[in-house]
Amino acid sequence: MVIVATGRLMVGFRKWFYNLSGFNKIGLMRDDIIMDDSDVQEALRRLPENVYNDRMFRIKRAMDLTMKQQILPKDQWTKYEEDHPYLTPYLNEVIHERKEKEEWTKK
């Protein structure tokens, strides 16, 4: 019983922190705010076109809202349950390939 309560408490805390972060209020997802580097650039290149276009729309809309110092109406905020890692699997693959290549060139 304690484990179940702790699990629910953690989910509640995650949702609270997710909303506190603020990026969801301008329509962004977690993977939209990953810092850009060469690995991220390669992962973005591998995204399906429709997923990439959706990301660019969210980022442009967020930039526009930020410039206007506005947020989306609450019913348009990105919800914790709807925020799925669309870039992370590609990024993990790119990082794994880079590390594998580095190991191979060491030999």
TIMI-2910 file (N, C-alpha, C, CB; in pm, 1 decimal, decimal comma, always signed):
<rs>
+----------+----------+----------+----------+----------+----------+----------+----------+----------+----------+----------+----------+------+
!      n_x !      n_y !      n_z !     ca_x !     ca_y !     ca_z !      c_x !      c_y !      c_z !     cb_x !     cb_y !     cb_z ! resn !
+----------+----------+----------+----------+----------+----------+----------+----------+----------+----------+----------+----------+------+
!    +81,7 !   -119,3 !     +0,0 !     +0,0 !     +0,0 !     +0,0 !    +86,1 !   +125,8 !     +0,0 !    -92,9 !     -0,2 !   +119,7 !  Met !
!   +194,8 !   +124,0 !    +74,9 !   +283,3 !   +240,2 !    +82,3 !   +348,8 !   +265,4 !    -53,1 !   +390,8 !   +219,9 !   +191,0 !  Val !
!   +386,8 !   +159,6 !   -122,9 !   +450,1 !   +173,6 !   -254,0 !   +353,9 !   +236,6 !   -353,4 !   +498,1 !    +37,4 !   -305,8 !  Ile !
!   +228,8 !   +195,4 !   -353,8 !   +128,6 !   +252,8 !   -443,9 !   +109,7 !   +400,4 !   -413,3 !     -5,9 !   +177,9 !   -431,7 !  Val !
!    +98,9 !   +435,4 !   -286,9 !    +81,5 !   +574,8 !   -248,4 !   +202,7 !   +657,5 !   -289,8 !    +58,2 !   +586,3 !    -97,4 !  Ala !
!   +321,7 !   +601,8 !   -273,0 !   +444,3 !   +670,5 !   -313,0 !   +446,3 !   +690,1 !   -464,0 !   +568,7 !   +591,5 !   -267,2 !  Thr !
!   +403,1 !   +589,7 !   -539,6 !   +398,1 !   +600,9 !   -685,3 !   +303,9 !   +711,3 !   -730,2 !   +355,3 !   +469,1 !   -746,7 !  Gly !
!   +185,2 !   +716,0 !   -669,5 !    +89,3 !   +821,0 !   -702,9 !   +143,1 !   +957,4 !   -664,2 !    -44,5 !   +795,6 !   -633,7 !  Arg !
!   +210,0 !   +962,8 !   -551,0 !   +268,7 !  +1088,0 !   -504,7 !   +374,9 !  +1136,1 !   -603,3 !   +329,5 !  +1070,8 !   -363,8 !  Leu !
!   +457,9 !  +1044,9 !   -652,7 !   +562,4 !  +1081,4 !   -748,7 !   +501,7 !  +1131,3 !   -879,5 !   +654,6 !   +961,5 !   -775,8 !  Met !
!   +397,0 !  +1065,5 !   -927,0 !   +330,6 !  +1110,6 !  -1049,9 !   +272,0 !  +1249,3 !  -1028,1 !   +219,7 !  +1010,9 !  -1093,2 !  Val !
!   +210,3 !  +1271,0 !   -914,6 !   +156,0 !  +1402,4 !   -882,4 !   +264,2 !  +1509,1 !   -877,9 !    +83,1 !  +1397,6 !   -749,9 !  Gly !
!   +378,5 !  +1474,8 !   -818,0 !   +490,9 !  +1567,6 !   -811,8 !   +543,2 !  +1597,5 !   -951,6 !   +603,2 !  +1510,6 !   -723,9 !  Phe !
!   +555,4 !  +1493,7 !  -1034,8 !   +603,9 !  +1513,2 !  -1173,4 !   +510,7 !  +1604,9 !  -1251,5 !   +616,8 !  +1377,4 !  -1246,4 !  Arg !
!   +380,6 !  +1583,9 !  -1237,4 !   +283,7 !  +1670,4 !  -1306,7 !   +294,7 !  +1814,1 !  -1256,9 !   +139,7 !  +1618,3 !  -1286,3 !  Lys !
!   +307,5 !  +1830,3 !  -1125,4 !   +320,8 !  +1963,8 !  -1067,8 !   +445,4 !  +2032,7 !  -1122,0 !   +326,3 !  +1956,3 !   -914,2 !  Trp !
!   +556,9 !  +1962,8 !  -1122,1 !   +682,6 !  +2020,1 !  -1170,0 !   +676,0 !  +2047,6 !  -1319,8 !   +799,9 !  +1926,1 !  -1138,8 !  Phe !
!   +611,3 !  +1959,0 !  -1395,8 !   +594,6 !  +1976,9 !  -1539,8 !   +520,8 !  +2109,1 !  -1566,8 !   +516,8 !  +1856,3 !  -1601,8 !  Tyr !
!   +412,7 !  +2132,8 !  -1494,6 !   +337,3 !  +2256,8 !  -1512,9 !   +414,4 !  +2378,6 !  -1462,3 !   +203,1 !  +2247,4 !  -1441,3 !  Asn !
!   +495,3 !  +2361,2 !  -1359,5 !   +575,6 !  +2468,9 !  -1305,8 !   +684,2 !  +2512,5 !  -1403,9 !   +637,7 !  +2426,6 !  -1174,6 !  Leu !
!   +732,8 !  +2420,2 !  -1485,4 !   +839,8 !  +2450,1 !  -1580,4 !   +799,1 !  +2559,2 !  -1678,5 !   +879,1 !  +2324,5 !  -1656,5 !  Ser !
!   +674,5 !  +2559,1 !  -1720,8 !   +623,6 !  +2667,5 !  -1803,2 !   +627,1 !  +2645,5 !  -1952,9 !   +697,7 !  +2787,0 !  -1773,4 !  Gly !
!   +714,0 !  +2557,5 !  -2002,5 !   +722,0 !  +2538,8 !  -2147,4 !   +592,4 !  +2484,3 !  -2205,5 !   +836,3 !  +2445,6 !  -2181,6 !  Phe !
!   +517,7 !  +2411,0 !  -2125,5 !   +391,2 !  +2355,6 !  -2174,7 !   +285,3 !  +2465,1 !  -2194,3 !   +338,9 !  +2248,8 !  -2077,1 !  Asn !
!   +301,4 !  +2576,7 !  -2127,1 !   +204,3 !  +2685,8 !  -2137,0 !   +216,3 !  +2760,7 !  -2269,7 !   +222,8 !  +2783,1 !  -2021,0 !  Lys !
!   +328,3 !  +2740,1 !  -2339,7 !   +344,0 !  +2799,7 !  -2472,1 !   +342,6 !  +2691,0 !  -2580,7 !   +475,1 !  +2881,3 !  -2479,1 !  Ile !
!   +295,2 !  +2571,9 !  -2541,9 !   +271,2 !  +2466,0 !  -2638,7 !   +390,0 !  +2378,5 !  -2672,2 !   +222,1 !  +2524,8 !  -2761,1 !  Gly !
!   +497,7 !  +2389,1 !  -2596,0 !   +615,4 !  +2306,8 !  -2624,4 !   +608,2 !  +2172,5 !  -2552,2 !   +743,0 !  +2381,1 !  -2584,1 !  Leu !
!   +685,2 !  +2078,1 !  -2603,7 !   +701,0 !  +1947,4 !  -2540,3 !   +843,0 !  +1941,1 !  -2484,4 !   +673,4 !  +1829,3 !  -2642,0 !  Met !
!   +866,9 !  +1843,2 !  -2396,3 !   +999,8 !  +1830,5 !  -2335,1 !  +1110,9 !  +1820,1 !  -2438,9 !  +1003,7 !  +1708,8 !  -2244,4 !  Arg !
!  +1089,3 !  +1741,2 !  -2541,7 !  +1194,5 !  +1722,8 !  -2642,4 !  +1217,3 !  +1847,3 !  -2727,2 !  +1159,8 !  +1606,5 !  -2732,5 !  Asp !
!  +1124,5 !  +1942,7 !  -2724,1 !  +1142,8 !  +2068,0 !  -2797,3 !  +1247,8 !  +2157,1 !  -2731,7 !  +1010,5 !  +2142,9 !  -2807,2 !  Asp !
!  +1275,4 !  +2135,6 !  -2604,6 !  +1364,8 !  +2225,7 !  -2532,0 !  +1501,8 !  +2163,6 !  -2503,8 !  +1300,5 !  +2267,3 !  -2401,7 !  Ile !
!  +1533,2 !  +2053,3 !  -2569,6 !  +1665,7 !  +1992,6 !  -2555,4 !  +1768,1 !  +2086,5 !  -2618,8 !  +1670,9 !  +1850,0 !  -2621,8 !  Ile !
!  +1877,3 !  +2111,6 !  -2547,8 !  +1981,6 !  +2201,0 !  -2598,5 !  +2039,7 !  +2146,6 !  -2729,2 !  +2093,7 !  +2219,0 !  -2493,3 !  Met !
!  +2059,4 !  +2235,2 !  -2823,2 !  +2105,1 !  +2199,5 !  -2956,4 !  +2255,7 !  +2174,4 !  -2958,5 !  +2068,8 !  +2309,0 !  -3055,5 !  Asp !
!  +2296,8 !  +2060,0 !  -3010,7 !  +2437,1 !  +2029,9 !  -3035,9 !  +2442,7 !  +1940,7 !  -3160,3 !  +2505,1 !  +1960,2 !  -2911,0 !  Asp !
!  +2559,1 !  +1889,3 !  -3192,9 !  +2571,7 !  +1810,3 !  -3316,4 !  +2490,0 !  +1681,0 !  -3309,5 !  +2719,2 !  +1777,1 !  -3343,2 !  Ser !
!  +2480,7 !  +1620,8 !  -3191,5 !  +2400,9 !  +1498,8 !  -3177,1 !  +2252,6 !  +1529,2 !  -3199,8 !  +2422,1 !  +1436,0 !  -3037,1 !  Asp !
!  +2206,2 !  +1639,0 !  -3143,7 !  +2065,4 !  +1677,9 !  -3160,7 !  +2037,9 !  +1711,1 !  -3306,8 !  +2030,2 !  +1799,2 !  -3070,4 !  Val !
!  +2131,8 !  +1779,6 !  -3371,9 !  +2114,2 !  +1812,5 !  -3513,8 !  +2098,5 !  +1686,5 !  -3597,9 !  +2233,0 !  +1895,0 !  -3564,9 !  Gln !
!  +2179,6 !  +1585,5 !  -3569,6 !  +2169,4 !  +1459,7 !  -3644,0 !  +2038,2 !  +1388,9 !  -3613,2 !  +2287,7 !  +1367,7 !  -3610,9 !  Glu !
!  +1996,4 !  +1389,9 !  -3488,1 !  +1868,4 !  +1328,4 !  -3450,6 !  +1752,9 !  +1399,6 !  -3520,9 !  +1848,5 !  +1332,5 !  -3296,8 !  Ala !
!  +1759,0 !  +1531,7 !  -3527,6 !  +1654,8 !  +1607,8 !  -3597,7 !  +1651,0 !  +1572,5 !  -3746,2 !  +1677,9 !  +1758,7 !  -3580,5 !  Leu !
!  +1768,1 !  +1552,4 !  -3803,6 !  +1775,6 !  +1516,2 !  -3945,5 !  +1707,4 !  +1381,7 !  -3971,2 !  +1922,5 !  +1510,8 !  -3991,9 !  Arg !
!  +1708,5 !  +1294,0 !  -3872,5 !  +1650,4 !  +1160,1 !  -3887,4 !  +1499,9 !  +1154,4 !  -3859,1 !  +1721,4 !  +1064,5 !  -3795,7 !  Arg !
!  +1444,9 !  +1261,1 !  -3804,4 !  +1301,2 !  +1261,2 !  -3774,0 !  +1218,7 !  +1249,6 !  -3902,0 !  +1262,1 !  +1389,3 !  -3697,2 !  Leu !
!  +1105,1 !  +1182,7 !  -3895,3 !  +1012,0 !  +1186,3 !  -4009,0 !   +968,8 !  +1331,6 !  -4034,9 !   +886,8 !  +1095,1 !  -3981,7 !  Pro !
!   +941,5 !  +1363,5 !  -4158,8 !   +912,7 !  +1501,6 !  -4197,1 !   +794,9 !  +1561,6 !  -4119,6 !   +884,2 !  +1508,2 !  -4345,4 !  Glu !
!   +688,2 !  +1483,5 !  -4101,7 !   +571,5 !  +1537,7 !  -4031,5 !   +603,2 !  +1568,0 !  -3885,0 !   +454,1 !  +1439,4 !  -4040,3 !  Asn !
!   +684,9 !  +1486,3 !  -3820,5 !   +722,6 !  +1509,5 !  -3680,5 !   +811,0 !  +1634,3 !  -3670,9 !   +796,8 !  +1385,3 !  -3621,6 !  Val !
!   +903,1 !  +1648,3 !  -3766,9 !   +989,8 !  +1766,1 !  -3770,4 !   +906,4 !  +1892,5 !  -3791,7 !  +1096,3 !  +1752,2 !  -3882,0 !  Tyr !
!   +811,1 !  +1887,2 !  -3884,2 !   +726,0 !  +2003,3 !  -3911,5 !   +641,4 !  +2040,9 !  -3790,2 !   +635,3 !  +1975,4 !  -4031,2 !  Asn !
!   +590,0 !  +1941,7 !  -3718,7 !   +514,3 !  +1968,6 !  -3595,9 !   +602,6 !  +2038,8 !  -3492,5 !   +457,7 !  +1837,1 !  -3537,2 !  Asp !
!   +726,0 !  +1992,3 !  -3479,2 !   +821,1 !  +2052,7 !  -3385,1 !   +845,9 !  +2198,5 !  -3422,3 !   +954,7 !  +1973,9 !  -3383,6 !  Arg !
!   +870,5 !  +2224,8 !  -3550,4 !   +899,0 !  +2361,4 !  -3594,3 !   +778,1 !  +2452,8 !  -3571,5 !   +939,0 !  +2362,4 !  -3742,8 !  Met !
!   +658,1 !  +2401,3 !  -3593,1 !   +538,0 !  +2480,3 !  -3566,8 !   +530,3 !  +2518,2 !  -3419,1 !   +411,6 !  +2402,5 !  -3608,9 !  Phe !
!   +553,1 !  +2419,4 !  -3331,4 !   +546,5 !  +2446,3 !  -3186,9 !   +650,8 !  +2550,2 !  -3145,2 !   +567,3 !  +2315,9 !  -3106,9 !  Arg !
!   +771,0 !  +2538,3 !  -3199,3 !   +878,4 !  +2630,8 !  -3162,9 !   +847,7 !  +2771,9 !  -3213,6 !  +1013,2 !  +2581,9 !  -3219,6 !  Ile !
!   +801,2 !  +2783,5 !  -3337,9 !   +768,9 !  +2916,0 !  -3392,1 !   +653,2 !  +2980,4 !  -3315,9 !   +733,9 !  +2905,6 !  -3541,2 !  Lys !
!   +552,3 !  +2900,6 !  -3282,3 !   +440,1 !  +2952,8 !  -3205,5 !   +487,7 !  +2998,4 !  -3067,9 !   +329,2 !  +2846,4 !  -3191,9 !  Arg !
!   +574,4 !  +2919,8 !  -3005,3 !   +626,7 !  +2955,0 !  -2872,9 !   +708,9 !  +3083,4 !  -2879,1 !   +712,4 !  +2840,2 !  -2816,7 !  Ala !
!   +787,5 !  +3100,0 !  -2984,5 !   +865,5 !  +3223,0 !  -2999,8 !   +773,1 !  +3343,3 !  -3015,5 !   +960,2 !  +3212,5 !  -3121,0 !  Met !
!   +668,3 !  +3327,7 !  -3094,3 !   +572,2 !  +3435,3 !  -3114,1 !   +503,9 !  +3472,3 !  -2982,3 !   +467,8 !  +3394,7 !  -3218,7 !  Asp !
!   +459,7 !  +3371,5 !  -2908,7 !   +394,7 !  +3396,3 !  -2779,7 !   +490,3 !  +3464,0 !  -2681,6 !   +342,7 !  +3264,9 !  -2720,1 !  Leu !
!   +615,0 !  +3421,4 !  -2682,3 !   +714,3 !  +3478,9 !  -2592,1 !   +738,6 !  +3625,8 !  -2625,8 !   +846,0 !  +3399,9 !  -2599,5 !  Thr !
!   +748,5 !  +3656,0 !  -2754,8 !   +768,7 !  +3794,8 !  -2796,7 !   +651,3 !  +3882,4 !  -2753,5 !   +787,3 !  +3802,7 !  -2949,1 !  Met !
!   +531,3 !  +3826,5 !  -2755,7 !   +411,2 !  +3901,2 !  -2716,8 !   +386,0 !  +3894,8 !  -2566,2 !   +289,5 !  +3847,3 !  -2791,7 !  Lys !
!   +470,8 !  +3821,1 !  -2495,1 !   +456,1 !  +3798,4 !  -2350,9 !   +318,2 !  +3743,5 !  -2317,9 !   +480,6 !  +3928,2 !  -2273,4 !  Gln !
!   +280,8 !  +3639,2 !  -2393,0 !   +151,6 !  +3574,1 !  -2374,8 !   +172,9 !  +3424,9 !  -2355,1 !    +58,4 !  +3600,7 !  -2495,4 !  Gln !
!    +67,6 !  +3358,1 !  -2308,7 !    +65,9 !  +3212,4 !  -2304,0 !    -61,5 !  +3166,2 !  -2373,1 !    +73,8 !  +3158,8 !  -2156,3 !  Ile !
!    -65,9 !  +3038,7 !  -2404,7 !   -184,3 !  +2981,5 !  -2468,8 !   -298,9 !  +2971,3 !  -2368,8 !   -152,4 !  +2842,7 !  -2528,0 !  Leu !
!   -421,9 !  +2964,2 !  -2418,4 !   -532,9 !  +2932,2 !  -2328,1 !   -508,0 !  +2795,7 !  -2262,8 !   -669,1 !  +2932,5 !  -2405,0 !  Pro !
!   -551,2 !  +2779,1 !  -2140,8 !   -520,4 !  +2658,2 !  -2063,9 !   -560,2 !  +2529,4 !  -2135,5 !   -589,4 !  +2664,0 !  -1930,3 !  Lys !
!   -666,7 !  +2530,6 !  -2213,6 !   -708,2 !  +2408,4 !  -2283,1 !   -613,8 !  +2372,0 !  -2397,8 !   -849,7 !  +2424,8 !  -2336,7 !  Asp !
!   -520,7 !  +2461,8 !  -2433,5 !   -424,3 !  +2434,1 !  -2539,9 !   -283,7 !  +2403,7 !  -2486,7 !   -418,1 !  +2551,9 !  -2634,8 !  Gln !
!   -265,6 !  +2408,3 !  -2354,8 !   -136,0 !  +2374,8 !  -2297,4 !   -103,6 !  +2228,9 !  -2328,3 !   -134,7 !  +2400,4 !  -2144,2 !  Trp !
!    +23,6 !  +2198,8 !  -2343,2 !    +66,6 !  +2060,2 !  -2359,0 !    +45,8 !  +1989,6 !  -2225,5 !   +216,5 !  +2051,0 !  -2405,6 !  Thr !
!    -27,1 !  +1879,9 !  -2228,8 !    -56,3 !  +1805,5 !  -2106,2 !    +53,5 !  +1702,4 !  -2079,4 !   -194,3 !  +1735,8 !  -2116,2 !  Lys !
!    +78,6 !  +1679,4 !  -1953,6 !   +181,4 !  +1585,2 !  -1911,0 !   +160,8 !  +1449,3 !  -1977,0 !   +181,1 !  +1570,8 !  -1758,4 !  Tyr !
!    +35,9 !  +1403,0 !  -1981,5 !     +4,4 !  +1270,7 !  -2037,0 !    +23,4 !  +1265,9 !  -2188,1 !   -138,9 !  +1232,0 !  -2002,3 !  Glu !
!    +19,0 !  +1380,3 !  -2255,4 !    +31,9 !  +1384,1 !  -2401,4 !   +174,4 !  +1411,7 !  -2447,5 !    -60,4 !  +1489,1 !  -2458,3 !  Glu !
!   +261,2 !  +1446,3 !  -2354,9 !   +399,8 !  +1478,7 !  -2388,9 !   +480,1 !  +1350,0 !  -2397,9 !   +462,2 !  +1575,3 !  -2284,1 !  Asp !
!   +508,4 !  +1308,0 !  -2519,2 !   +583,9 !  +1184,7 !  -2540,2 !   +720,9 !  +1219,0 !  -2599,8 !   +505,7 !  +1086,7 !  -2633,4 !  His !
!   +822,8 !  +1140,8 !  -2569,3 !   +957,5 !  +1169,5 !  -2620,6 !   +970,8 !  +1128,6 !  -2767,9 !  +1063,7 !  +1096,4 !  -2535,6 !  Pro !
!   +950,2 !  +1222,5 !  -2857,1 !   +958,2 !  +1193,0 !  -3000,5 !  +1101,2 !  +1202,1 !  -3052,1 !   +868,8 !  +1288,3 !  -3079,0 !  Tyr !
!  +1186,2 !  +1282,7 !  -2989,4 !  +1323,7 !  +1301,7 !  -3034,5 !  +1422,1 !  +1213,2 !  -2959,0 !  +1363,5 !  +1446,7 !  -3019,3 !  Leu !
!  +1393,0 !  +1184,6 !  -2834,4 !  +1485,6 !  +1110,7 !  -2747,7 !  +1529,5 !   +976,1 !  -2805,1 !  +1421,8 !  +1088,3 !  -2613,6 !  Thr !
!  +1440,5 !   +894,1 !  -2863,0 !  +1488,1 !   +767,4 !  -2919,6 !  +1590,8 !   +787,2 !  -3031,7 !  +1370,4 !   +687,5 !  -2972,6 !  Pro !
!  +1568,7 !   +886,9 !  -3115,9 !  +1664,6 !   +916,2 !  -3222,8 !  +1795,6 !   +968,6 !  -3164,4 !  +1605,7 !  +1018,9 !  -3322,0 !  Tyr !
!  +1785,2 !  +1053,8 !  -3063,6 !  +1903,4 !  +1109,9 !  -2999,8 !  +1985,9 !  +1001,4 !  -2930,9 !  +1863,0 !  +1217,3 !  -2899,1 !  Leu !
!  +1919,5 !   +910,2 !  -2862,3 !  +1991,1 !   +798,7 !  -2798,0 !  +2064,1 !   +713,9 !  -2900,8 !  +1893,7 !   +711,0 !  -2717,9 !  Asn !
!  +1999,9 !   +692,2 !  -3013,5 !  +2061,7 !   +614,5 !  -3121,5 !  +2185,2 !   +686,5 !  -3175,7 !  +1960,1 !   +589,7 !  -3235,3 !  Glu !
!  +2175,7 !   +816,5 !  -3197,0 !  +2288,4 !   +895,8 !  -3247,5 !  +2404,4 !   +892,9 !  -3148,3 !  +2244,7 !  +1041,9 !  -3274,4 !  Val !
!  +2375,7 !   +911,8 !  -3021,3 !  +2480,7 !   +911,1 !  -2918,7 !  +2547,1 !   +774,3 !  -2911,1 !  +2422,5 !   +949,7 !  -2781,0 !  Ile !
!  +2466,3 !   +668,9 !  -2916,6 !  +2521,3 !   +533,0 !  -2914,6 !  +2613,8 !   +511,0 !  -3034,4 !  +2407,4 !   +428,3 !  -2914,7 !  His !
!  +2571,4 !   +553,9 !  -3153,0 !  +2653,6 !   +537,8 !  -3273,0 !  +2782,9 !   +617,8 !  -3262,7 !  +2575,4 !   +580,6 !  -3397,2 !  Glu !
!  +2774,7 !   +740,3 !  -3209,8 !  +2894,4 !   +823,6 !  -3194,9 !  +2993,6 !   +759,4 !  -3098,2 !  +2856,2 !   +964,4 !  -3145,9 !  Arg !
!  +2943,9 !   +710,1 !  -2984,4 !  +3032,5 !   +645,9 !  -2886,8 !  +3094,6 !   +519,3 !  -2943,5 !  +2956,1 !   +613,4 !  -2758,5 !  Lys !
!  +3015,3 !   +444,4 !  -3018,7 !  +3066,3 !   +323,2 !  -3081,5 !  +3176,4 !   +357,8 !  -3181,6 !  +2952,3 !   +246,3 !  -3151,1 !  Glu !
!  +3156,2 !   +462,8 !  -3257,9 !  +3255,9 !   +507,0 !  -3356,3 !  +3383,0 !   +553,2 !  -3285,6 !  +3199,1 !   +621,0 !  -3444,5 !  Lys !
!  +3366,9 !   +627,3 !  -3174,9 !  +3482,9 !   +672,8 !  -3097,7 !  +3562,7 !   +554,9 !  -3043,4 !  +3438,2 !   +763,1 !  -2982,5 !  Glu !
!  +3492,1 !   +454,6 !  -2993,6 !  +3559,2 !   +334,5 !  -2942,8 !  +3634,1 !   +262,2 !  -3056,8 !  +3455,6 !   +238,6 !  -2876,5 !  Glu !
!  +3571,0 !   +257,8 !  -3172,0 !  +3630,9 !   +187,3 !  -3285,4 !  +3757,5 !   +259,3 !  -3332,5 !  +3529,6 !   +175,6 !  -3401,5 !  Trp !
!  +3756,1 !   +393,9 !  -3333,0 !  +3872,3 !   +469,2 !  -3379,1 !  +3985,8 !   +467,0 !  -3276,4 !  +3832,5 !   +613,1 !  -3409,4 !  Thr !
!  +3958,2 !   +437,1 !  -3150,8 !  +4063,0 !   +426,5 !  -3048,1 !  +4151,5 !   +305,1 !  -3073,4 !  +4000,5 !   +417,8 !  -2907,5 !  Lys !
!  +4092,8 !   +202,4 !  -3132,7 !  +4166,9 !    +76,4 !  -3151,6 !  +4259,1 !    +82,4 !  -3268,4 !  +4072,7 !    -38,8 !  -3169,5 !  Lys !
+----------+----------+----------+----------+----------+----------+----------+----------+----------+----------+----------+----------+------+
</rs>
